[in-house]
Amino acid sequence: MIKEKVENLLQEAFEENKSLFLIELSITEANHISVVIDGDEGVSVNDCIAVSRKIEHNLDREEEDFSLDVASAGVSTPLTLPRQYRKNIGRTLAVTTSEGKIEGELVKFEDDRITLQWKAREPKPVGKGKVTVNKEAVLPLEEIKEAKVIITF
């Protein structure tokens, strides 16, 4: 019952700020509510506060005792939704598939497929030495086991 209330309140919060969306909602048996959100333009502390208040101010503690955490998806949180891939176009991803791991720049997302590009050093076709070549991989989302944004400084 509490889960349904929280889901409805989250939906209201996301209608008020359409750039935000839900990554994860979990509620323990002890009514500890944990919400992880993301946003098309990132998530500010004020966004987390607004979502937290939407839930906290509309649940009755007399009826059900609860604790609440609202957080943004961290840098190390894997991408799970198409919306997250779209917002990260132009960034470097580390993608794990059943075939292995690929690191490259996310250059396109469409039709539930991502396109990654990167440069690799390979032996010259003729003669000694290596040459830099441009590589590209098109991966359907269903083949991706995990994808994370690589932060460079």
PyMOL commands that set and color helices and strands:
alter all, ss='L'
color gray80, all
select helices_A, chain A and resi 2-16+45-56+82-87+141-143
alter helices_A, ss='H'
color red, helices_A
select strands_A, chain A and resi 20-27+32-39+67-72+92-97+100-110+113-123+130-140+144-149
alter strands_A, ss='S'
color yellow, strands_A
deselect
rebuild
show_as cartoon
